[in-house]
Amino acid sequence: MASNPFRPEEGTNSLDSEFLRTTWLYGRLFQDYSIENQVHYAPCDQHEVERNDIQHNLLQRVFEGRLIFPPIARPRRILDCGYGTAGWASDVADQNPSCDVLGIDVNPWQPDTVPSNLYLKVDDLNRRFTFDSHSFDLVQSRMMASGIHSNRWTDYMRDILRVLRPGGWCQMIELYYNVQSDNGSLTNEHALRRWSRHYIESHAGLKDLGVPFRLEAMFRAAGFVDVEHRMIQLPTCAWLTDERNNEIGAAMSENVQRMLSSLAVYPFTAKLGMTPEYVQDLVKQARAEARNPGYKAYFPLYVCIGRKSRSRSRR
Ligand SMILES: C[S@@+](CC[C@H](N)C(=O)[O-])C[C@H]1O[C@@H](n2cnc3c(N)ncnc32)[C@H](O)[C@@H]1O
């Protein structure tokens, strides 16, 4: 049992029925709160739960089993912003039994079992953080660009910095949804590129899907030090020649095939006015192109870490 559990009332608002209501749209289940408040447009059904697990397992393969990138010897408190299906948060809690891990998500979904040192709470990260200052050794924010409002990012970074202990770290991982081709064979007319364009268009003015390649600048602007970043190609299928990357490609293929449909259903119809039939057809073509190794298609994944200065006086 962890020594310093989070009290249920600490740091967030209590679970409100507004987070529990859901609606079926175009054959998928969506959270009313997320749709009404334009928080994020992904479904919240079993199919999406499975995709989140597939994505977590894929990322574990990509990162060779590493969950925490900064050099943190014995973390005592960790915050996971947008825990999804709690794959990362559960693994971190299991590997660090003397650390309290707090996961926040707008969706009240919880796994059947959670480690005793993992605390999952419902809240909207677009609201200002109410956690105590200087209280976490690590804050992770992974795949959150479609859930954080464009005009929230500056304060989101400041909030994360504030709640970190002096010397604590933030790690952010973001996928850039504009699909690329390693041999330049994908044109703007290809369905995969049209899917990307429409996905970005459907979030325009509300979400900043260009955040992934500005992570380093955002960390520095917020006041983080020792900032490091890198880009990793996530192939849409197994087109790379070495064994490791081929395995990643095969795992990514399953995720991409599901993602192309899941993420398009609501924004392409409700925001861009496409018919469900048109969306289905576009997704079908995009899936076929994603499976074609000849295009050498990939989604860029950006990883960035940064440390809060050790001197309290600076922040
Ligand atoms: C793409 S999933 C990523 C899940 C997890 N971070 C991972 O990488 O496995 C995004 C998650 O963030 C949640 N989310 C999106 N916007 C949010 C917000 N404004 N506040 C809280 N949770 C949010 C969604 O409900 C979803 O579970």
The ligand as a Tripos MOL2 file, in Angstrom:
@<TRIPOS>MOLECULE
LIG
   27    29     1     0     0
SMALL
NO_CHARGES

@<TRIPOS>ATOM
      1 C1         -5.9630    9.4010  -27.2410 C.3       1 LIG1
      2 S1         -6.4540    9.0020  -25.6010 S.3       1 LIG1
      3 C2         -4.8490    8.8120  -24.8410 C.3       1 LIG1
      4 C3         -4.9060    8.0430  -23.5680 C.3       1 LIG1
      5 C4         -3.5870    7.9060  -22.8210 C.3       1 LIG1
      6 N1         -2.9880    9.1940  -22.5090 N.3       1 LIG1
      7 C5         -2.6150    7.0680  -23.6040 C.2       1 LIG1
      8 O1         -1.7140    7.6230  -24.2270 O.co2     1 LIG1
      9 O2         -2.7710    5.8440  -23.6000 O.co2     1 LIG1
     10 C6         -6.9710   10.5790  -24.9830 C.3       1 LIG1
     11 C7         -7.6200   10.4730  -23.6190 C.3       1 LIG1
     12 O3         -7.6750   11.7690  -23.0670 O.3       1 LIG1
     13 C8         -8.9740   12.0220  -22.5730 C.3       1 LIG1
     14 N2         -9.1780   13.4620  -22.7060 N.ar      1 LIG1
     15 C9         -9.2230   14.1880  -23.8370 C.ar      1 LIG1
     16 N3         -9.3800   15.4800  -23.5620 N.ar      1 LIG1
     17 C10        -9.4410   15.5890  -22.2190 C.ar      1 LIG1
     18 C11        -9.5860   16.6730  -21.3230 C.ar      1 LIG1
     19 N4         -9.7450   17.9200  -21.7750 N.pl3     1 LIG1
     20 N5         -9.6020   16.4240  -20.0050 N.ar      1 LIG1
     21 C12        -9.4640   15.1770  -19.5330 C.ar      1 LIG1
     22 N6         -9.3130   14.1020  -20.3330 N.ar      1 LIG1
     23 C13        -9.2970   14.3010  -21.6560 C.ar      1 LIG1
     24 C14        -9.9000   11.1750  -23.4100 C.3       1 LIG1
     25 O4        -11.0800   10.8610  -22.7060 O.3       1 LIG1
     26 C15        -9.0380    9.9490  -23.6670 C.3       1 LIG1
     27 O5         -9.2190    8.9800  -22.6710 O.3       1 LIG1
@<TRIPOS>BOND
     1     1     2 1
     2     2     3 1
     3     2    10 1
     4     3     4 1
     5     4     5 1
     6     5     6 1
     7     5     7 1
     8     7     8 2
     9     7     9 1
    10    10    11 1
    11    11    12 1
    12    11    26 1
    13    12    13 1
    14    13    14 1
    15    13    24 1
    16    14    15 ar
    17    14    23 ar
    18    15    16 ar
    19    16    17 ar
    20    17    18 ar
    21    17    23 ar
    22    18    19 1
    23    18    20 ar
    24    20    21 ar
    25    21    22 ar
    26    22    23 ar
    27    24    25 1
    28    24    26 1
    29    26    27 1
@<TRIPOS>SUBSTRUCTURE
     1 LIG1         1 GROUP 0 **** ****
